Amino acid sequence: MTRQWRLAHGRFLDIGTKALVMGILNITPDSFSDGGQFVDPNRAIEQARRMIAEGASIIDVGGESTRPGATPVTPEEEQARILPIIAALARFGDTLISVDTYREETARLAVAAGAHIVNDVWGLQRESSIARLAAETGAGLVVMHTGREREKNPDVIADQFEFLEKSLRIARESGVADEQILLDPGFGFAKDAEENLQLMTRFSELHALGFPWLVGTSRKRFVGHVSGRTSEARDAATAATSVILRLKGASVFRVHNVAINADALAVADAILARETSKPGS
């Protein structure tokens, strides 16, 4: 699917023409893979610059770990961690910035500080007012599926549709334009290894919802289940999942290691370009 993704501050991003990489910047002490590495603002900015140089189109800044069992933080702590980083990144000029939060207040302050995208891991179903914020500011909106704190449909695709259709109703009733929305199937969020692999296998079925897709498999537990690697050693296996999901139609890839995924996705895009240029295609 090819379209323009409408973002805050008058920005747009072409989606679908080639794979796009979103670099993960966790300003947290306890994220499962890189907790504590970028709490220092200077190290965080240095890492953002590195990811941009390696091919990231977007930097996704988060101030609260979303791993299972993580200790919640207050909105004030979350904001103190991320807002100075977002303001500093905004001074880069061309860098597109995403804020990883489910709190409307944090999202509002982040967009005011220069963020272009709100990445909500609760799919608008924790604080639905995030949808109103997106409508008011024109921010891009990533609406993620989660299985947390509810009874899931045993069919992984049916559960995606049930959850995300509710999220899309919230977005549309709040005035969010379809052109602002990307969907995320929420790999690893209350899904066991078999469910994640089934979701990858059947990923093409999700296109019936009619939106582009962002995916985040990076260093997830199910990747380790398949590869036998610890979290910090899962980048090669993550790149394999990125290629598979690109060939199945995903557009944006949220990853820790930008370089290895950007290289792998360039190969996938080369194959897709030749498939679409075949006579009769």
One Martini backbone bead per residue (centre of mass of N, CA, C, O) as a GRO file, in nm:
protein
  281
    1MET     BB    1   0.095   0.037   0.024
    2THR     BB    2   0.039   0.375  -0.100
    3ARG     BB    3   0.118   0.674   0.093
    4GLN     BB    4   0.055   0.955   0.280
    5TRP     BB    5   0.183   1.064   0.584
    6ARG     BB    6   0.036   1.252   0.826
    7LEU     BB    7   0.186   1.520   1.010
    8ALA     BB    8   0.316   1.718   1.212
    9HIS     BB    9   0.421   2.033   1.113
   10GLY     BB   10   0.363   1.974   0.793
   11ARG     BB   11   0.429   1.677   0.755
   12PHE     BB   12   0.555   1.408   0.541
   13LEU     BB   13   0.525   1.049   0.441
   14ASP     BB   14   0.624   0.801   0.241
   15ILE     BB   15   0.430   0.504   0.197
   16GLY     BB   16   0.562   0.193   0.039
   17THR     BB   17   0.797   0.248  -0.165
   18LYS     BB   18   0.973   0.201   0.099
   19ALA     BB   19   1.141   0.107   0.350
   20LEU     BB   20   1.109   0.202   0.694
   21VAL     BB   21   1.301   0.334   0.968
   22MET     BB   22   1.267   0.297   1.326
   23GLY     BB   23   1.430   0.427   1.592
   24ILE     BB   24   1.518   0.326   1.910
   25LEU     BB   25   1.468   0.550   2.210
   26ASN     BB   26   1.547   0.469   2.535
   27ILE     BB   27   1.462   0.660   2.838
   28THR     BB   28   1.560   0.403   3.029
   29PRO     BB   29   1.645   0.163   3.295
   30ASP     BB   30   1.427  -0.109   3.197
   31SER     BB   31   1.464  -0.212   2.934
   32PHE     BB   32   1.513  -0.525   2.796
   33SER     BB   33   1.777  -0.432   2.609
   34ASP     BB   34   1.859  -0.090   2.675
   35GLY     BB   35   1.868  -0.031   2.962
   36GLY     BB   36   2.047   0.273   3.052
   37GLN     BB   37   2.211   0.372   2.790
   38PHE     BB   38   2.014   0.666   2.738
   39VAL     BB   39   1.975   0.862   2.987
   40ASP     BB   40   2.183   1.029   2.883
   41PRO     BB   41   2.150   1.291   2.675
   42ASN     BB   42   2.414   1.268   2.509
   43ARG     BB   43   2.376   0.967   2.435
   44ALA     BB   44   2.102   0.997   2.297
   45ILE     BB   45   2.190   1.190   2.071
   46GLU     BB   46   2.411   1.010   1.958
   47GLN     BB   47   2.223   0.775   1.884
   48ALA     BB   48   2.042   0.930   1.691
   49ARG     BB   49   2.264   1.006   1.490
   50ARG     BB   50   2.341   0.718   1.421
   51MET     BB   51   2.065   0.621   1.311
   52ILE     BB   52   2.046   0.827   1.085
   53ALA     BB   53   2.311   0.745   0.939
   54GLU     BB   54   2.191   0.435   0.903
   55GLY     BB   55   1.860   0.508   0.805
   56ALA     BB   56   1.670   0.666   0.975
   57SER     BB   57   1.349   0.834   0.955
   58ILE     BB   58   1.289   0.764   1.264
   59ILE     BB   59   1.245   0.868   1.607
   60ASP     BB   60   1.172   0.673   1.902
   61VAL     BB   61   1.052   0.811   2.205
   62GLY     BB   62   1.099   0.671   2.538
   63GLY     BB   63   0.999   0.677   2.913
   64GLU     BB   64   0.862   0.375   2.919
   65SER     BB   65   0.840   0.064   2.988
   66THR     BB   66   0.672  -0.227   2.805
   67ARG     BB   67   0.747  -0.452   2.961
   68PRO     BB   68   0.687  -0.711   3.137
   69GLY     BB   69   0.674  -0.587   3.472
   70ALA     BB   70   0.705  -0.302   3.466
   71THR     BB   71   0.758  -0.004   3.618
   72PRO     BB   72   0.579   0.247   3.669
   73VAL     BB   73   0.544   0.585   3.574
   74THR     BB   74   0.518   0.900   3.588
   75PRO     BB   75   0.443   1.160   3.394
   76GLU     BB   76   0.677   1.339   3.498
   77GLU     BB   77   0.906   1.139   3.443
   78GLU     BB   78   0.858   1.090   3.148
   79GLN     BB   79   0.889   1.391   3.063
   80ALA     BB   80   1.176   1.442   3.178
   81ARG     BB   81   1.313   1.238   2.984
   82ILE     BB   82   1.195   1.333   2.679
   83LEU     BB   83   1.162   1.640   2.616
   84PRO     BB   84   1.461   1.727   2.578
   85ILE     BB   85   1.515   1.532   2.344
   86ILE     BB   86   1.301   1.631   2.147
   87ALA     BB   87   1.399   1.924   2.132
   88ALA     BB   88   1.679   1.851   2.022
   89LEU     BB   89   1.586   1.698   1.765
   90ALA     BB   90   1.424   1.937   1.640
   91ARG     BB   91   1.699   2.095   1.572
   92PHE     BB   92   1.783   1.920   1.319
   93GLY     BB   93   1.499   1.945   1.132
   94ASP     BB   94   1.446   1.658   0.948
   95THR     BB   95   1.365   1.502   1.185
   96LEU     BB   96   1.166   1.240   1.279
   97ILE     BB   97   0.929   1.228   1.554
   98SER     BB   98   0.854   0.994   1.811
   99VAL     BB   99   0.610   0.911   2.063
  100ASP     BB  100   0.614   0.674   2.334
  101THR     BB  101   0.269   0.678   2.428
  102TYR     BB  102  -0.051   0.671   2.638
  103ARG     BB  103  -0.039   0.981   2.710
  104GLU     BB  104  -0.183   1.277   2.647
  105GLU     BB  105  -0.001   1.478   2.793
  106THR     BB  106   0.266   1.381   2.676
  107ALA     BB  107   0.190   1.408   2.378
  108ARG     BB  108   0.136   1.712   2.380
  109LEU     BB  109   0.418   1.802   2.473
  110ALA     BB  110   0.576   1.661   2.246
  111VAL     BB  111   0.453   1.813   2.007
  112ALA     BB  112   0.534   2.095   2.113
  113ALA     BB  113   0.852   2.007   2.105
  114GLY     BB  114   0.840   1.834   1.790
  115ALA     BB  115   0.661   1.611   1.742
  116HIS     BB  116   0.493   1.402   1.477
  117ILE     BB  117   0.439   1.135   1.654
  118VAL     BB  118   0.208   0.889   1.788
  119ASN     BB  119   0.282   0.598   1.998
  120ASP     BB  120   0.023   0.363   2.082
  121VAL     BB  121   0.018   0.066   2.278
  122TRP     BB  122  -0.320   0.096   2.334
  123GLY     BB  123  -0.497   0.190   2.089
  124LEU     BB  124  -0.681   0.419   2.247
  125GLN     BB  125  -0.771   0.225   2.521
  126ARG     BB  126  -0.668   0.415   2.763
  127GLU     BB  127  -0.637   0.713   2.606
  128SER     BB  128  -0.857   0.855   2.386
  129SER     BB  129  -0.749   1.158   2.377
  130ILE     BB  130  -0.527   1.115   2.168
  131ALA     BB  131  -0.710   1.148   1.923
  132ARG     BB  132  -0.773   1.448   1.964
  133LEU     BB  133  -0.486   1.542   1.943
  134ALA     BB  134  -0.437   1.448   1.653
  135ALA     BB  135  -0.662   1.619   1.529
  136GLU     BB  136  -0.552   1.901   1.626
  137THR     BB  137  -0.231   1.857   1.515
  138GLY     BB  138  -0.177   1.624   1.285
  139ALA     BB  139  -0.070   1.376   1.393
  140GLY     BB  140   0.071   1.100   1.383
  141LEU     BB  141  -0.067   0.752   1.412
  142VAL     BB  142  -0.003   0.476   1.622
  143VAL     BB  143  -0.195   0.172   1.621
  144MET     BB  144  -0.193  -0.068   1.871
  145HIS     BB  145  -0.191  -0.393   1.946
  146THR     BB  146  -0.336  -0.569   2.234
  147GLY     BB  147  -0.368  -0.836   2.498
  148ARG     BB  148  -0.398  -0.669   2.741
  149GLU     BB  149  -0.645  -0.684   2.979
  150ARG     BB  150  -0.785  -0.932   2.813
  151GLU     BB  151  -0.989  -1.122   2.612
  152LYS     BB  152  -0.902  -1.335   2.364
  153ASN     BB  153  -0.897  -1.436   2.056
  154PRO     BB  154  -0.773  -1.736   1.935
  155ASP     BB  155  -0.761  -1.577   1.674
  156VAL     BB  156  -0.523  -1.364   1.568
  157ILE     BB  157  -0.681  -1.207   1.345
  158ALA     BB  158  -0.951  -1.159   1.483
  159ASP     BB  159  -0.825  -0.995   1.716
  160GLN     BB  160  -0.722  -0.765   1.548
  161PHE     BB  161  -0.993  -0.671   1.438
  162GLU     BB  162  -1.145  -0.620   1.701
  163PHE     BB  163  -0.950  -0.411   1.821
  164LEU     BB  164  -0.891  -0.212   1.575
  165GLU     BB  165  -1.182  -0.129   1.511
  166LYS     BB  166  -1.218   0.021   1.776
  167SER     BB  167  -0.986   0.222   1.739
  168LEU     BB  168  -1.093   0.345   1.470
  169ARG     BB  169  -1.349   0.461   1.592
  170ILE     BB  170  -1.215   0.655   1.783
  171ALA     BB  171  -1.061   0.817   1.572
  172ARG     BB  172  -1.300   0.907   1.390
  173GLU     BB  173  -1.477   1.038   1.622
  174SER     BB  174  -1.224   1.252   1.670
  175GLY     BB  175  -1.107   1.337   1.363
  176VAL     BB  176  -0.923   1.134   1.233
  177ALA     BB  177  -0.739   1.078   0.969
  178ASP     BB  178  -0.640   0.822   0.778
  179GLU     BB  179  -0.360   0.966   0.692
  180GLN     BB  180  -0.251   0.940   1.009
  181ILE     BB  181  -0.257   0.618   0.995
  182LEU     BB  182  -0.106   0.348   1.169
  183LEU     BB  183  -0.050   0.007   1.208
  184ASP     BB  184  -0.003  -0.237   1.487
  185PRO     BB  185   0.022  -0.580   1.591
  186GLY     BB  186   0.196  -0.631   1.854
  187PHE     BB  187   0.450  -0.772   1.903
  188GLY     BB  188   0.461  -0.929   2.230
  189PHE     BB  189   0.166  -0.836   2.327
  190ALA     BB  190   0.029  -1.087   2.469
  191LYS     BB  191   0.226  -1.302   2.311
  192ASP     BB  192   0.326  -1.585   2.207
  193ALA     BB  193   0.525  -1.751   2.000
  194GLU     BB  194   0.299  -1.877   1.827
  195GLU     BB  195   0.138  -1.616   1.778
  196ASN     BB  196   0.365  -1.459   1.637
  197LEU     BB  197   0.408  -1.663   1.404
  198GLN     BB  198   0.120  -1.655   1.299
  199LEU     BB  199   0.120  -1.352   1.239
  200MET     BB  200   0.339  -1.367   1.027
  201THR     BB  201   0.214  -1.579   0.836
  202ARG     BB  202  -0.079  -1.393   0.826
  203PHE     BB  203  -0.026  -1.088   0.761
  204SER     BB  204  -0.176  -1.032   0.485
  205GLU     BB  205  -0.469  -1.024   0.612
  206LEU     BB  206  -0.448  -0.724   0.736
  207HIS     BB  207  -0.507  -0.551   0.469
  208ALA     BB  208  -0.822  -0.536   0.499
  209LEU     BB  209  -0.814  -0.262   0.672
  210GLY     BB  210  -0.651  -0.030   0.485
  211PHE     BB  211  -0.355  -0.008   0.615
  212PRO     BB  212  -0.069   0.065   0.714
  213TRP     BB  213   0.241  -0.092   0.850
  214LEU     BB  214   0.379  -0.138   1.164
  215VAL     BB  215   0.676  -0.302   1.302
  216GLY     BB  216   0.785  -0.485   1.626
  217THR     BB  217   1.044  -0.736   1.664
  218SER     BB  218   1.277  -0.633   1.825
  219ARG     BB  219   1.423  -0.860   2.036
  220LYS     BB  220   1.214  -1.051   2.092
  221ARG     BB  221   1.129  -1.338   2.250
  222PHE     BB  222   1.046  -1.501   1.991
  223VAL     BB  223   1.321  -1.464   1.855
  224GLY     BB  224   1.469  -1.626   2.077
  225HIS     BB  225   1.309  -1.890   2.048
  226VAL     BB  226   1.421  -1.946   1.760
  227SER     BB  227   1.745  -1.866   1.795
  228GLY     BB  228   1.867  -1.876   2.105
  229ARG     BB  229   1.893  -1.575   2.186
  230THR     BB  230   1.972  -1.307   2.330
  231SER     BB  231   1.866  -0.989   2.314
  232GLU     BB  232   2.155  -0.865   2.212
  233ALA     BB  233   2.158  -1.126   1.977
  234ARG     BB  234   1.884  -1.051   1.768
  235ASP     BB  235   1.941  -0.889   1.497
  236ALA     BB  236   1.947  -1.101   1.271
  237ALA     BB  237   1.664  -1.218   1.327
  238THR     BB  238   1.517  -0.953   1.296
  239ALA     BB  239   1.590  -0.908   0.996
  240ALA     BB  240   1.431  -1.153   0.900
  241THR     BB  241   1.153  -1.046   0.985
  242SER     BB  242   1.160  -0.792   0.814
  243VAL     BB  243   1.166  -0.927   0.539
  244ILE     BB  244   0.911  -1.092   0.561
  245LEU     BB  245   0.721  -0.843   0.620
  246ARG     BB  246   0.785  -0.690   0.363
  247LEU     BB  247   0.684  -0.914   0.163
  248LYS     BB  248   0.387  -0.879   0.322
  249GLY     BB  249   0.361  -0.530   0.349
  250ALA     BB  250   0.530  -0.378   0.525
  251SER     BB  251   0.664  -0.037   0.601
  252VAL     BB  252   0.748  -0.016   0.912
  253PHE     BB  253   1.056  -0.036   1.127
  254ARG     BB  254   1.106  -0.116   1.464
  255VAL     BB  255   1.443  -0.059   1.586
  256HIS     BB  256   1.764  -0.090   1.722
  257ASN     BB  257   1.915  -0.192   1.456
  258VAL     BB  258   1.951  -0.018   1.176
  259ALA     BB  259   2.165  -0.126   0.979
  260ILE     BB  260   2.077  -0.429   0.943
  261ASN     BB  261   1.783  -0.359   0.853
  262ALA     BB  262   1.840  -0.173   0.614
  263ASP     BB  263   1.992  -0.383   0.446
  264ALA     BB  264   1.774  -0.604   0.435
  265LEU     BB  265   1.550  -0.414   0.311
  266ALA     BB  266   1.697  -0.351   0.046
  267VAL     BB  267   1.666  -0.635  -0.063
  268ALA     BB  268   1.361  -0.656  -0.052
  269ASP     BB  269   1.309  -0.411  -0.241
  270ALA     BB  270   1.451  -0.528  -0.490
  271ILE     BB  271   1.253  -0.761  -0.526
  272LEU     BB  272   0.989  -0.599  -0.542
  273ALA     BB  273   1.067  -0.430  -0.790
  274ARG     BB  274   1.085  -0.679  -0.984
  275GLU     BB  275   0.800  -0.789  -0.946
  276THR     BB  276   0.646  -0.520  -1.041
  277SER     BB  277   0.812  -0.522  -1.338
  278LYS     BB  278   0.678  -0.746  -1.452
  279PRO     BB  279   0.522  -0.881  -1.691
  280GLY     BB  280   0.180  -0.835  -1.605
  281SER     BB  281   0.190  -0.674  -1.309
   0.00000   0.00000   0.00000
